[in-house]
Amino acid sequence: MEWIYVFVGGGLGSLCRYGVARLAMRWEVNLPLGTILANVIACFLLGLLMGWMTRHPEQRALQLLLAVGFCGGFSTFSTFSLENVQLWQNGAYTTAMLNVLLSVVLCFGSVLAGMKLLSS
């Protein structure tokens, strides 16, 4: 039964990731904004869930559905990596480095903020 929670959550997360990418196309910037937004949002949600799970460890099904499934389907670190390789290959070294820096700093901060918000 556990795999069904991950499957459903992953599908929903993937659909939301697609929605964020479509929305981000409205702004013309040199960065892969949809990926940055999806990663930051997913990291924040995962932080919130992990903070909440410290007080409710018995909610294994919810953890599988939301943390493993939804956040796993919504976060796009593999796409992030591919986009940076492509930027680098196209000679956009500064943009690639800016993308890495922004994503790492914002995602780490989002996980910490989410954990702090619901773990205390």
RAPEGI-V963869 format. One record per residue. N is the residue number from 1. RES is the residue in one letter. PHI is phi in whole degrees, 0 to 359 (none if undefined). Layout:
# RAPEGI-V963869
N:RES:PHI ; N:RES:PHI
This chain:
# RAPEGI-V963869
1:M:none ; 2:E:301 ; 3:W:296 ; 4:I:293 ; 5:Y:300 ; 6:V:295 ; 7:F:299 ; 8:V:294 ; 9:G:299 ; 10:G:297 ; 11:G:296 ; 12:L:295 ; 13:G:297 ; 14:S:295 ; 15:L:297 ; 16:C:294 ; 17:R:300 ; 18:Y:299 ; 19:G:298 ; 20:V:296 ; 21:A:298 ; 22:R:295 ; 23:L:296 ; 24:A:292 ; 25:M:294 ; 26:R:293 ; 27:W:254 ; 28:E:266 ; 29:V:226 ; 30:N:277 ; 31:L:255 ; 32:P:285 ; 33:L:300 ; 34:G:302 ; 35:T:291 ; 36:I:300 ; 37:L:299 ; 38:A:299 ; 39:N:294 ; 40:V:294 ; 41:I:297 ; 42:A:296 ; 43:C:295 ; 44:F:295 ; 45:L:299 ; 46:L:296 ; 47:G:298 ; 48:L:301 ; 49:L:297 ; 50:M:292 ; 51:G:298 ; 52:W:293 ; 53:M:293 ; 54:T:295 ; 55:R:263 ; 56:H:224 ; 57:P:294 ; 58:E:285 ; 59:Q:272 ; 60:R:298 ; 61:A:297 ; 62:L:293 ; 63:Q:297 ; 64:L:295 ; 65:L:296 ; 66:L:267 ; 67:A:286 ; 68:V:284 ; 69:G:285 ; 70:F:298 ; 71:C:296 ; 72:G:294 ; 73:G:284 ; 74:F:276 ; 75:S:284 ; 76:T:229 ; 77:F:295 ; 78:S:293 ; 79:T:295 ; 80:F:305 ; 81:S:295 ; 82:L:299 ; 83:E:298 ; 84:N:291 ; 85:V:298 ; 86:Q:295 ; 87:L:300 ; 88:W:298 ; 89:Q:297 ; 90:N:272 ; 91:G:83 ; 92:A:271 ; 93:Y:297 ; 94:T:295 ; 95:T:296 ; 96:A:298 ; 97:M:293 ; 98:L:296 ; 99:N:298 ; 100:V:297 ; 101:L:299 ; 102:L:300 ; 103:S:297 ; 104:V:294 ; 105:V:297 ; 106:L:293 ; 107:C:289 ; 108:F:300 ; 109:G:298 ; 110:S:292 ; 111:V:298 ; 112:L:299 ; 113:A:297 ; 114:G:297 ; 115:M:296 ; 116:K:297 ; 117:L:298 ; 118:L:248 ; 119:S:260 ; 120:S:257
